[in-house]
Amino acid sequence: MDWGTVPAWVGAIGTVLAFAVTFTLLLLEVSLRRGQTRDQEMRQARLVWVEAGGMSTSGAATHVEVEVRPKVHNDSDETIRDVVVKVYDEHGKHLGDISSTPVVISPHAEAACYLRVAVPGDRDLGNRTTSADLLFTDAAGRRWKKGKDQALERVLQG
């Protein structure tokens, strides 16, 4: 049985290694480009945020009227639309959702939102601070969610 010559073996091993290195470099390049694309997609979304603020209350023992006025800030160079603010009390209990009054928020602008909701009078509202989740659509039509912790997440539509 003839196993070939040493130079033939060296050439075959070199060819296999060359293919392996090329394939690895291709995978690294694809991964790098995906990361760059993701960063580009998030560029505008990073510059949009919500200022939850506090709440004011009024009412009786049976129910309390809670009023919240969060502000949505668009510090990007492009418009955003379809803005929804989900408001939570200090304990993370959902108070309600607000769709922003302006349908489109212009670049470098802010929009004040308004929520008035009745909650049971025995509900502990803590020290009357709020937090908010922000959902919006960027100029390219991508839907985003920015959580109470400011973590940005792409929301797939469909």
N, C-alpha and C positions, 0 to 999 in steps of 0.2 A: 504494500500500500504506500503510495507516494503522497506525502503531506505538503509538498511544495518546498520552495526555497525560503531562506530567512528574509531576503529582500522582498519577496512577495508577501510574506506575513507582515512585515513592517509596513509595507504600502497599504495593505488591507486595514490594519489597525489604525494607521494614520487617517485613512479615509473615513472610517467609522467615527473616530474622534472629531474630525473636522465637521461631519454632519451633526454630531451631538453638540458641539460648541455653537454652531450656526443656529440650531434649533433653540438652544438655551438663550442665545442673544435675541432671537426673534420673539420669544416669550417675554423676555424682559422689556423689550421695546413696546410690545403690545400693552403690557401692564403699565408702563410709564405713560403712554398716550392715553390710556383710559383714565389714569389719575389726573392728567392735565385737563382732559375733557370734563371730568367731574368738578375740578376746581373752577374751570371757566363757567360751568353751569351754575355753580354756587356763588359766583362773584357778586351778582346783584342781590341774591337772597340774603347774604351775610349782612348787607347794609340796611335791612328792614327789621324793625323791632317794635315792641309794644311796651309802653310805660303804663303799668297797671294802676299805680296810685292807691289811694285809700278809698274808704267808703263812708258815706254818711247814713245815719239811720234815724227813723222816726216811727212812732206807732205806739201801740198799746201792748198789754200782756199777751193777748191772743196771737197777734201777728205784728211783724216789724217790716216797715218799708225800707228796703236797702237801695241806695242810689250809688252807682259807680260810674266814673267818667275816665276810662282809659284813653290813652293817645297812641295812635299808630304813627310811627316815624318812617319815612321813606328817604333815607340818606343816599340812595343810589342815583345814577344818572338816567334811569328809565322809569316809566310808570309801572304801577302795580294795580291789580284789580281783584274783584271777588274776595274782598277782605272779610274775614270772620274772626271775631275775638271771643274766646271762651273764658269766662271769668270764674275764679275760684276764691273762696274765702281763705282765711289764714290756715284752716285745718284741711284744705284741699277739697272741700265739698263744692260741687258745681253750683254756681249761682245762676248762670244763664249764658246765652250766646248773643252776640251783637254783630249784625252786618253793618259795615261802615256806611255812613250816610253818603259820602261821595262814592260813586261807583268806581271811579278811577282816582288814585292818589298820585299826583304829579311828582316828578323828581324833586328831591330836596324840600319836601313838604311834609306836613303832619296833618292828621285828621283826628279830631276828638270824637269819641263814641259815647253813647249814653245807654245805661241799663238801669231800669227801675224794676225791682222785683219784691214780692212779698214772701217772707219766710216765717216759719213758726216763731212765736215770741220766746219759746224756751230754747231755741237754737243758740249755741255758743258761737258767737262770731269772733271770738278772740279779741285782739286789740284793734280790730277793724282795718287790717291790711288785706290786700288782695294780691292775687297773682293771675297770670293770664297765658293762655296758649294763643298763638296767632297763626291763622291759615290765610294764604294769599296765592295769587297767580302772578308770576313775573311776566316781563314783556315778551318772552319767548313762548309763553303758554304753559310753562311748567308750574305745577302746584307744589307748594311748600308748607311745612309746618314748623314753627319755631316754638318749642316748649317753654314751660315756666323756667327751666334751667338754661334757656337760650340755646339748647341743642337744636341744630338744623337738620331736618329730615325731608327728603323728597317724597311726596305723596303721589302714588300712581293712580291715575284716573281710569275709570272704566267700569 
